[in-house]
């Protein structure tokens, strides 16, 4: 009886000690021999740390602003660096006075009945002749009819009138360092260009279209005459802006 009583007393004491250790934050275990042994807990995970870290906020997506510089005056021709910036300009120096003329008029039949290609051709030919320009090219053997002045006209009906676009371009033979062409092959490029867009009443269509063709052709002739100046030809200055 005494042994049983002593065993129970020991068990009660061990149980009390274990409870006391847990309350003090130092867990303990009882060894098979009845002696208290220290408890070695597993390392605390960062996820179960008493000081739980707050979730890292996702980075705010900031849209990158792309700045597109407007190249005003970016026309075919030459590009020159002036006063800290690039400037575009045409250059008709030494342009032949033999220039082929091509005119294409795209419009519904009803509109072509109001004004035809022949009448527009005559406007261009007259202005060229007055400025000493022949309306035909004189290419060397094996070369196409360049330079060529091309007028592309597109017209279509709109509410209460007509809309039209007149695009004038000068094509010339050019050489590119990146391209080696076979004999009989020519690279052409636009070296001068201008355009007119208008919306006009039906009653004014013929007059305004002819006026637009005349004006855009005159602009080309004016630039041609500008580069005919003796001082430019003498100096062979190719960067007149």
Secondary structure as UniProt FT lines:
FT   HELIX           2..23
FT   TURN            24..25
FT   STRAND          28..30
FT   TURN            32..33
FT   STRAND          36..38
FT   HELIX           46..48
FT   TURN            72..73
FT   STRAND          78..82
FT   TURN            83..84
FT   STRAND          85..89
FT   TURN            93..94
FT   STRAND          100..106
FT   HELIX           109..112
FT   TURN            113..114
FT   HELIX           117..130
FT   TURN            131..132
FT   TURN            141..142
FT   STRAND          148..158
FT   TURN            159..160
FT   STRAND          161..174
FT   TURN            177..178
FT   TURN            183..184
FT   STRAND          187..201
FT   HELIX           202..204
FT   HELIX           205..226
FT   TURN            227..228
FT   HELIX           230..235
//
